[in-house]
Amino acid sequence: MSDLKGVVLAGGLGTRLWPLTKITNKHLLPIYDKPMIYYPIQLLVDAGIKDILIVTGGPHAGEFLRLLGNGNKFGLKHINYAYQEGEGGIADALRLAEHFAHGHRLAVVLGDNIFENNIKKHVDIFRKQKKGARVLLKPIDDPQRFGVATIKNNKIESIIEKPKKPKSNLAVTGFYLYDAEVFNIIRTLKPSHRGELEITDVNNAYLKRKQLEYGVLDGWWSDSGTFDSLLRVNQLVAKKTQNKVS
């Protein structure tokens, strides 16, 4: 079975972080002592994934090339880049990876999601999974900000995007594992009320096929797309880094 390729989704205009994002891309903002984009790339590398595509967009896309180059800092020989025009949503950005994937399976991570721990064990489980998709869930205090999964008999029963009254506290994190069918699924999607192709619709399409598995994440996880979450994740990473030093 072909090995996984990695995709970091780092597009969008970051309007919730205005004016921080007026002159740069959200994913180039600092998380403690490194640019945000470093963390998802390192997450993939630590999981044994070395063939990586960065999907970006907006007026500051060239800054990724200036910052990352060919990825020597991460032990990579080469980084691939794709450009998303406009804001068509996460699934629309992922659509741009079809040529890069070339029939391989994918590990997809949102560029503003930061994970405390290595996720290699989840990737290795997916490597043995015959087909379909796998998501990582995390119990949190404010799941209504994300897609929320309900579990029954150790299977995902439903995923609802940003529910006002969540049925569980299990948020779907921004790390997804997909087989090559994901691009056929994206082609069937209709834009949501936000005018975007939603990643939750991709996951629910796999769920409908009875091909969606899950794992529960160890350690903390956070997005960094709002002022509060950006501050919180800076504090978490600072504490983790300082504990390593001491």
QUIHU-V320018 format. One record per run of one state. SS is the DSSP state (H for helix, E for strand, - for the rest). FROM is the first residue (numbers start at 1). LEN is the number of residues. If there is no record, write none. Layout:
ss=SS from=FROM len=LEN
ss=SS from=FROM len=LEN
//
This chain:
ss=- from=1 len=4
ss=E from=5 len=6
ss=- from=11 len=4
ss=H from=15 len=3
ss=- from=18 len=8
ss=H from=26 len=3
ss=- from=29 len=1
ss=E from=30 len=2
ss=- from=32 len=2
ss=E from=34 len=2
ss=H from=36 len=11
ss=- from=47 len=5
ss=E from=52 len=6
ss=- from=58 len=4
ss=H from=62 len=7
ss=- from=69 len=3
ss=H from=72 len=3
ss=- from=75 len=5
ss=E from=80 len=5
ss=- from=85 len=5
ss=H from=90 len=6
ss=- from=96 len=2
ss=H from=98 len=4
ss=- from=102 len=4
ss=E from=106 len=5
ss=- from=111 len=2
ss=E from=113 len=3
ss=- from=116 len=4
ss=H from=120 len=9
ss=- from=129 len=4
ss=E from=133 len=7
ss=- from=140 len=3
ss=H from=143 len=3
ss=- from=146 len=1
ss=E from=147 len=6
ss=- from=153 len=2
ss=E from=155 len=7
ss=- from=162 len=8
ss=E from=170 len=9
ss=- from=179 len=3
ss=H from=182 len=7
ss=- from=189 len=10
ss=H from=199 len=10
ss=- from=209 len=3
ss=E from=212 len=5
ss=- from=217 len=4
ss=E from=221 len=3
ss=- from=224 len=3
ss=H from=227 len=19
ss=- from=246 len=1
//
